[in-house]
Amino acid sequence: MTTIKEVSKYADVSPSTVSRVLNGTAAVNKETKQRVLDAVKTLKYQPNAFARGLATNRSGGIGVVINDFISPYYASIVHGIEKVIEENGMHLIVSSGHANAHTERRAVENLRQRRADALILHLEEISDYELLGWLEQDEFQSIPLILVGRYVAEIQDCCVQLDNDYGGYLATQHLIEKGHRKIAHITGRLDMKDSRDRLQGYRRALEEASIDFDDDYVVEGKFTVESGQMAMKRLLDRKLHMTAAFIGNDEMAAGALQVLRAANIQVPQEVSIVGYDDILIGRLLYPALTTVQQPLNDMGEAAAQLALAELFNEKEEVRRNFEPKLIERESVLDLRSR
């Protein structure tokens, strides 16, 4: 079994420096820290987590709360977080909130009681006011709290977010550039800022193209396949003359495509579709889904880097704001070629 002395010799540092890097008890310059971490990885050193916890009053665990474990959206975020955390000799404790305020509170409290050294949260039901209230409580004073996929102005330095207004604009502008003017929008839950921002981007693109906004062309969904099905049925029942739809995430787009197929409406020949997220399901659909890509893995990595920088009081520049990107596939017809 590899010892701490062997790690220190390999990294050409003192054993106490190795200890400081692993325990986070004092600042270590970036180059030295990386040498130690490389040595730990190469030699497969396994520090005694219990002993480290007693010495540092830390568990070595970073708590993460997401909506659920099934969605590839959250899996991509967690994958990015995990990569950074494990590279720094720590581990994840992941819990799910199931888009329920009571369950989200319980998940956060369980992680706090398990002595998570920092919390990375993707919450859907807890309000900004409640979040800010937590930060005023004594039990949260020593725990870095990072929000991913969410923006709260009062704690913006602790938020990793995407420009969803621009994402909604990109999706709608793409359809307009392909000659579409009757464009529907299936939103996510409108009590969530992400959804409202995407709707705002949709409206901005229409306005720039001198296309009147029509409430009848907008239906609210809930970011699930089932809600995408229901929303598309509502649009079809309204007997609109839509030639395209921007759908607030890829899972809802999958549900919408099922309904269109059942109604013998061809995609993209009769209705073009643009999704949002660029998760695996979009590439497996037929036709393959044109979508707006969220850099979910990168956002997860940034959230983890920010949590560690806060935890170890490191002055490290961490990217907090990300931009989406349009990914063109096969679900949009260019009407200009008709």
MARLUMMI-507192 format. One record per residue (C-alpha): residue number from 1; chain; x, z, y. Coordinates in steps of 0.1 Angstrom, whole numbers. Example, Ala and Ser with C-alpha at 12.3 -4.5 7.8 and 13.67 -1.06 7.14 Angstrom:
   seq   mol      px      pz      py
     1     A     123      78     -45
     2     A     137      71     -11
//
This chain:
   seq   mol      px      pz      py
     1     A       0       0       0
     2     A      14     -10      34
     3     A      23      19      57
     4     A      22      21      95
     5     A      60      22      95
     6     A      62     -12      78
     7     A      38     -26     104
     8     A      59     -12     132
     9     A      91     -27     117
    10     A      74     -61     112
    11     A      61     -61     148
    12     A      93     -47     162
    13     A      76     -18     179
    14     A      74      19     174
    15     A      49      35     150
    16     A      33      52     180
    17     A      27      18     196
    18     A      10       6     165
    19     A     -11      37     166
    20     A     -20      32     202
    21     A     -31      -4     195
    22     A     -52       5     165
    23     A     -68      36     181
    24     A     -71      23     217
    25     A     -58      56     230
    26     A     -36      40     257
    27     A     -30       6     274
    28     A      -7     -18     256
    29     A       4     -51     271
    30     A     -13     -81     257
    31     A      18     -97     241
    32     A      27     -64     223
    33     A      -9     -59     212
    34     A     -10     -93     197
    35     A      22     -88     178
    36     A       9     -56     163
    37     A     -25     -72     153
    38     A      -6    -102     138
    39     A      15     -78     117
    40     A     -16     -58     106
    41     A     -32     -90      95
    42     A      -1    -105      77
    43     A       7     -72      59
    44     A     -30     -65      52
    45     A     -26     -30      66
    46     A     -57      -8      61
    47     A     -57      22      84
    48     A     -76      53      73
    49     A    -108      49      93
    50     A    -118      85      88
    51     A     -85      98     101
    52     A     -85      75     131
    53     A    -120      86     139
    54     A    -110     123     140
    55     A     -79     115     161
    56     A     -96      94     187
    57     A    -132     105     186
    58     A    -141      69     179
    59     A    -157      53     149
    60     A    -141      19     151
    61     A    -175       4     149
    62     A    -192     -19     175
    63     A    -230     -17     174
    64     A    -251     -50     177
    65     A    -288     -53     180
    66     A    -305     -87     175
    67     A    -340     -98     170
    68     A    -337    -106     132
    69     A    -312    -116     105
    70     A    -330    -148      94
    71     A    -327    -170     125
    72     A    -296    -191     127
    73     A    -297    -186     165
    74     A    -288    -149     161
    75     A    -265    -156     132
    76     A    -243    -178     154
    77     A    -241    -151     181
    78     A    -232    -125     155
    79     A    -206    -148     140
    80     A    -188    -150     173
    81     A    -190    -113     179
    82     A    -176    -106     144
    83     A    -146    -129     148
    84     A    -133    -110     178
    85     A    -142     -75     166
    86     A    -124     -80     132
    87     A     -94     -96     149
    88     A     -91     -63     168
    89     A     -92     -42     136
    90     A    -127     -29     141
    91     A    -160     -35     123
    92     A    -196     -43     132
    93     A    -228     -23     126
    94     A    -257     -47     130
    95     A    -294     -38     134
    96     A    -325     -58     141
    97     A    -352     -51     167
    98     A    -379     -76     154
    99     A    -391     -83     189
   100     A    -408     -49     190
   101     A    -400     -24     217
   102     A    -403       7     194
   103     A    -380      -9     168
   104     A    -355     -20     194
   105     A    -353      16     208
   106     A    -349      30     173
   107     A    -321       4     165
   108     A    -302      13     197
   109     A    -306      51     191
   110     A    -295      48     154
   111     A    -264      30     165
   112     A    -257      56     192
   113     A    -261      84     166
   114     A    -237      66     142
   115     A    -211      68     170
   116     A    -208      31     178
   117     A    -180      28     203
   118     A    -198       1     222
   119     A    -232     -17     221
   120     A    -239     -54     223
   121     A    -276     -60     227
   122     A    -299     -90     225
   123     A    -332     -73     233
   124     A    -365     -90     239
   125     A    -390     -62     245
   126     A    -371     -36     263
   127     A    -376     -41     301
   128     A    -348     -42     327
   129     A    -361      -9     341
   130     A    -358       8     308
   131     A    -323      -6     302
   132     A    -311       6     336
   133     A    -326      40     329
   134     A    -305      43     297
   135     A    -274      38     317
   136     A    -282      69     338
   137     A    -285      91     307
   138     A    -255     113     298
   139     A    -254     100     262
   140     A    -248      64     274
   141     A    -221      72     300
   142     A    -192      68     276
   143     A    -206      38     256
   144     A    -200       3     270
   145     A    -233     -16     269
   146     A    -231     -54     270
   147     A    -262     -77     271
   148     A    -259    -112     256
   149     A    -284    -140     264
   150     A    -298    -119     292
   151     A    -292    -113     329
   152     A    -299     -81     348
   153     A    -287     -83     384
   154     A    -278     -46     387
   155     A    -254     -48     358
   156     A    -244     -85     360
   157     A    -208     -77     351
   158     A    -221     -66     317
   159     A    -242     -97     310
   160     A    -232    -128     290
   161     A    -257    -155     299
   162     A    -266    -192     298
   163     A    -279    -213     327
   164     A    -313    -220     312
   165     A    -327    -235     344
   166     A    -300    -262     340
   167     A    -308    -265     303
   168     A    -345    -272     310
   169     A    -334    -297     337
   170     A    -310    -315     313
   171     A    -337    -319     286
   172     A    -363    -332     309
   173     A    -340    -354     329
   174     A    -328    -371     297
   175     A    -364    -380     288
   176     A    -370    -393     323
   177     A    -338    -414     321
   178     A    -352    -430     289
   179     A    -383    -441     308
   180     A    -407    -413     300
   181     A    -431    -399     326
   182     A    -458    -382     306
   183     A    -437    -353     294
   184     A    -452    -322     278
   185     A    -434    -289     276
   186     A    -438    -262     249
   187     A    -423    -231     264
   188     A    -410    -199     248
   189     A    -427    -166     257
   190     A    -432    -166     294
   191     A    -426    -129     297
   192     A    -390    -137     290
   193     A    -367    -150     317
   194     A    -350    -176     294
   195     A    -384    -193     290
   196     A    -393    -191     327
   197     A    -359    -206     336
   198     A    -363    -235     312
   199     A    -398    -242     326
   200     A    -383    -241     361
   201     A    -357    -267     351
   202     A    -384    -288     336
   203     A    -404    -287     369
   204     A    -373    -294     389
   205     A    -365    -326     370
   206     A    -401    -338     373
   207     A    -400    -331     410
   208     A    -367    -350     415
   209     A    -383    -380     397
   210     A    -415    -378     419
   211     A    -436    -370     388
   212     A    -465    -346     394
   213     A    -464    -313     375
   214     A    -496    -309     354
   215     A    -505    -275     338
   216     A    -523    -293     310
   217     A    -489    -306     298
   218     A    -475    -271     293
   219     A    -483    -248     264
   220     A    -467    -214     257
   221     A    -451    -208     223
   222     A    -432    -178     209
   223     A    -399    -193     197
   224     A    -411    -195     161
   225     A    -419    -225     138
   226     A    -455    -214     136
   227     A    -459    -212     173
   228     A    -445    -247     176
   229     A    -472    -259     152
   230     A    -499    -242     172
   231     A    -487    -254     205
   232     A    -484    -290     194
   233     A    -520    -289     180
   234     A    -532    -276     214
   235     A    -515    -305     231
   236     A    -530    -331     207
   237     A    -564    -315     211
   238     A    -562    -321     249
   239     A    -559    -358     242
   240     A    -531    -363     267
   241     A    -512    -395     271
   242     A    -478    -379     265
   243     A    -450    -400     253
   244     A    -425    -371     250
   245     A    -422    -333     248
   246     A    -394    -309     257
   247     A    -397    -280     233
   248     A    -382    -246     242
   249     A    -362    -241     210
   250     A    -354    -260     178
   251     A    -375    -238     155
   252     A    -406    -246     176
   253     A    -395    -283     176
   254     A    -395    -282     138
   255     A    -431    -269     137
   256     A    -442    -295     163
   257     A    -427    -323     142
   258     A    -446    -311     112
   259     A    -479    -313     131
   260     A    -471    -348     145
   261     A    -462    -361     110
   262     A    -495    -346      96
   263     A    -514    -365     124
   264     A    -496    -397     115
   265     A    -479    -398     149
   266     A    -444    -413     146
   267     A    -414    -397     162
   268     A    -398    -411     183
   269     A    -418    -444     183
   270     A    -450    -427     196
   271     A    -438    -393     209
   272     A    -401    -384     216
   273     A    -389    -349     212
   274     A    -361    -328     228
   275     A    -354    -293     214
   276     A    -332    -265     226
   277     A    -304    -244     209
   278     A    -286    -269     186
   279     A    -290    -248     155
   280     A    -285    -263     120
   281     A    -322    -270     114
   282     A    -321    -296     142
   283     A    -295    -317     123
   284     A    -315    -315      91
   285     A    -348    -326     105
   286     A    -360    -362     103
   287     A    -355    -377     127
   288     A    -324    -357     136
   289     A    -332    -337     167
   290     A    -319    -345     202
   291     A    -315    -310     217
   292     A    -298    -289     243
   293     A    -268    -270     229
   294     A    -263    -234     236
   295     A    -226    -223     229
   296     A    -239    -194     209
   297     A    -207    -187     190
   298     A    -187    -187     223
   299     A    -212    -164     239
   300     A    -209    -140     210
   301     A    -171    -140     213
   302     A    -174    -134     251
   303     A    -197    -105     245
   304     A    -173     -89     221
   305     A    -143     -95     244
   306     A    -162     -79     272
   307     A    -172     -49     251
   308     A    -136     -43     240
   309     A    -123     -48     276
   310     A    -147     -21     287
   311     A    -139       2     258
   312     A    -102       1     263
   313     A    -102      -2     301
   314     A     -84     -35     300
   315     A     -83     -58     331
   316     A     -91     -90     312
   317     A    -109    -120     326
   318     A    -139    -127     304
   319     A    -162    -156     308
   320     A    -198    -144     314
   321     A    -216    -175     325
   322     A    -221    -205     302
   323     A    -236    -240     306
   324     A    -257    -259     281
   325     A    -249    -294     269
   326     A    -273    -322     258
   327     A    -267    -334     223
   328     A    -282    -369     216
   329     A    -295    -377     181
   330     A    -325    -397     170
   331     A    -357    -381     182
   332     A    -359    -399     216
   333     A    -370    -435     221
   334     A    -357    -454     251
   335     A    -389    -469     266
   336     A    -368    -490     290
   337     A    -359    -512     260
   338     A    -396    -521     253
//
